[in-house]
């Protein structure tokens, strides 16, 4: 232990240098002074690319901020084919802009690609329009080896395997294994997160698996899903998030899980706020949230909540009784 204080000091010093370097690179990446035209979506994706690398790589300060900035921008340009339409985004042009040799940029790009496991048309770092243009996205292989579009195979009722699995493919496959093979389900949800580390429904899926097994891990994942939901709407949820719109279901599931965990922690007031908000956002209440609100008004703890399958009649009577008293729900189609 003799050298421990010195090693700790050196480690903290290096981490401090890395943080300074990270901020310098970020400033260069998002600066309009570079003259590289970019949209708000580009800025968000470029930051995500740099953040993802920074979280996994140590000692970044040993490379200059300009070299990192040039390499990240070229990586983004390459993934989104920006250089094909604007020569300012070409590798050589970016190198000239930052005073970095193209070979050095190429070497760093390969490091970034390997560490983040980046593939062509990667949802995490590509513009939405680029990711959706992936020619393999809708192609599938039949047991016979023939290639068809997903739509053609589905219309004929033929089993198939996607040529390129999407995050949705991993999500739906994972859902099928919940309760049957939870380890495999979590592995599939994590595969989806490798493709999009802000994929809300994948965190919902992991939270669902852990809900009865590991309260701490369930909380971690549902809180992540909930915080990403708020981030998606920049802290201001819309007036409506109706279940009938598929995109909205991930947000409602995140709120549901978050609320249940609050209730389980005996934070009934906070849970009630979440559940009442959900009823306003989704008046059709496809998730049965009205019964949870009624139970909290009834003074029940999470553990005493009647089972939906076995206590439907009891739940309905409790709901009618409490709704008559508090008027928190009005049925809407």
N, C-alpha and C positions, 0 to 999 in steps of 0.2 A: 504493500500500500504506500511505500515511501514516495513513489513518483506520481501518485494519484492526483494531488492538487495541481501539479504542473500540467498533467495530461488533460485534466478537466478545463484548466485555463486556456490551453491551446485549442481545445475543441470549441469552447465558447467564442474564442477569438475568430476561429474559422467560420463558425455559424454567423457571426456578426458581419464578417466580410462578404459571405454569400448573400445575406439579406440586402446589403448595400448594392451588390452586383445585380441581384434580382430586380430591385427598384430602378436601377439605371437602365437595364435592358427594357423593362416595361415602359419606361418613359420614351425610349427610342422607338419602340415598336408602335406605340400609339400616337406618336407625334405627327402632326400634319406637315411639319417642316421637311419631312423626308420627300414630300412631293409624290408619294405613292397614293393613288386614289383608293379609298376604301370606305365601305359603308359601316353602319353601326353593327350589322351582323358580322362583318369581317373583323371589326375590333374585338367583338366578344369572342369569336372563334380563335383569333390570334392570341388573346390573353389566356384562353383556356389551354391552348397548346403549350404556351410558356409555363403556365401554372402547373400543368400536368408533369412536365419535365422537371421543373424545380422541386416538386414534392418527392421525386424518386432519385434525383441526382445530387450528390454531395460535391463540395469543393468546386463549385461553378466559377468562383472568383479567380481561379487559376487561368481562365480564358477571358479575354477582354470583352467588355459589354458590347462593343460594336460587332465583334465576331459572332457573339450569340444572337444579337438582333438580326444581323444579315442572314444567319443560318435559319432562324425561325421564320423569317419573312419568305425566304426561298422555299422552305418546306411548305408553307401555306400556299404560295404561288403555284408550286408544283402540283399539290393535291387538288387545287381548284382551277388548274389550267389558265391561270391569269396571264402568264407570260405569253400565251398564244395570241391574246387579244391586245396586250399592252406591253411593249418592249421595256417599259420602266420596271416591270416585274420579272424581267429575265435575270438569270443567275449572275451574268456578267455585269449587268446594270446595277443590281443590288450590291455586288461586290465593290464596284466603283464608288457608289454612293457612300459606303461605310469604310472604304479603304481596306477591304479584306480580299485576299486572293480567292478565286473561284474554287480551287482545290480544298482550301481550308473550310469553305462553306459546305462543299460536298461531303467532307469527312464528318463534320458536325451533324449534317442532315442524316447521315447514316446512323450516327449514334442516337439521335432523337427517334428515328424510325424504329430502331431495334428496341430501345428502352420502353417506348409507348406502344409497341406492337402495331404500328400504323399500317393500314392496308389501303389500296386504292378505293376511292369513294367512301372513305371512312366517315361514318355519321358524326363522330365526335368533332372533327375538325374541318369538315367540308360544308360549304354553303348548302342550304336545304335543296336548292335547285340542282346542285351538282350531285348530291347524294341520291336524289330521286332519279337522276338520269342513268344510274348504274344499269348497264345492259343485261346484267345477270340477275338483277333483283327479282324479276317476274318469271324467270326461267326455271323449270324443274326437270328432274330426270325420272323417267318411269322405270319400273323393275326390269323392263326389256332393254333399257339403255337408251331409248329414244328421248329426245329433248322436246318439250312442249312448253307453252306458256302455262303459268299456274292456273289461269282462267280456263284454258282448254282442258287441262287434266281434271279440274274440279267439276266441270260441266259433264264430263264423261264418267265421273265417279271412279276414276283410276287412282290408286295410291301412288304417291310420288315423294321425292326427296328434293328440297330446294338446292339449286346449284350453289347458291350463296345464301346462307342463313342470315336472316335479319334479327335484330334485337327482339322483335315481336315473335319470331319463330321460337327463340329460346324462352321467352316469357311464357307463351302458351304451352310449350312442352313442359316447362317447370311446373305450371299450375296443375297439369295432369298427374304429377307425381306427389303432390302434397298429400300427406297422410298415408301414402303407399310406400314412398322411398324419399324421405325428407332430405337425406344427404344429397341425393341426385337432384332434387328440386332446387336446393340452394346452389349447387354447382351450376345449374342451368341459368339461374337468375344472375349469378356472378358473371357468366359468359355474356349475358345481355349488358351488364354494367361495363364490361371491357369494351363494348362497342359504343356505349353512351353512359358515362359515369354520372349523368344527371337524369337517368331514366327512372322516373318516379315509380312506375308500377313494379319495377324490379325490386326496389326497396320495400314496396308494399308486400311483395311476394315473400321476401326474406322475413319481414316482420310477422307475416301470417304464420310462417313455419315455426318461428321461435315463440309465438304468443303463449303457447301452453308449455313450452320446454325451458325457455330462458328469458325471463322478464327483462333483464338488462339489455340483451341483444335485440329483443323485440322493440324495446323503447328506442334504442340507438337507430334502428332502421326506420321506424315509423316517424321519429322526429326528423330524420333526414328527408323523408318523403314530404313531410309537412312543410319544412323550411324551404324545400325546392318549389313547392306549390306556391308559397308566398312570394318567392323570388321570381317565379314565372310571371306573376301578375304585378311585380314591383311593389309588393306590400299592399296593394289595393285590389281586393277580390271584386269581381263583377257583381252586378245585381242578380244575375241568374247563372247557375251552373247545372243545367238540367241533365239528368242521367241519360236521356235519349240521345244526346250527342256523345259519341264514343270517346272523343278527346277528353271530355269532362270526367269520365269515370275514375281515372287515375287520381284526380284531385279529391274527389269525394271519398274514395277508398283511403287516401292518406289522412283525411280529416277524421274519418270513422275510426281508424286505428289509433290515431293520436288521442282522440276523445276517450276511447275505451281504456287506454293506458292511464290517462289522468284519473279516470273513475276508479280504476283498480288501485291507484295510489291514494285513494280516499280524498282526491281533489274534486269533489262532486260539483262545486260551484264552477270551476274552470271547465269541467267536462260538459256541464249544462250549457255554458256559453257556446262551446263548439257545436253541440248537437242542435241547439236552437238556430244557430247560424246556418247549419246544413239544411234545416227545414225551410228557411227563407230562400236559400240558393236553389234548392231542388224541391219545390212544393209537392211534387208527385210522390216524394219519399219512397223511392224504390228499395231503399235499404232497411226500412223499418226503424228509422231513427226515432219516430214518435213514441215507440214503446220504451226506448231508453230514457227519453225525457220524462215519460210518465213514471217510470220506475224511480228516478231520482226524486221527483215530486212526492212519490210514495214513501220516500225515506229509506229505500233499499240500498244496500251496498252492492258492489259489483258481484260479489260472491253469492248474494241472495237473489240475483236476477233470474227469473224463471227461464228455462230453456225454450227457445223458439219452437222447436219441433214437438216437445212434449207438453208445453204449457200454453198453447195458443189461446185457448178459451180464457184462461186466467189472465193472460196478457191483455186480451181484448177488453175484458171487464175493467182491468186496472186503467187502461188507456181511456176508456169512455168516462170513467169516474174522475180521473185527473184532468182530462181535457175539458170536461164540463165545468170544473172548478177554475182552471187557469187559462183556458182558451188558447192554447199554444199551437193548435194544428187545425187547418181547414183543408179538406180534401180538394185537390185540383188535378185534373187530367193532364 
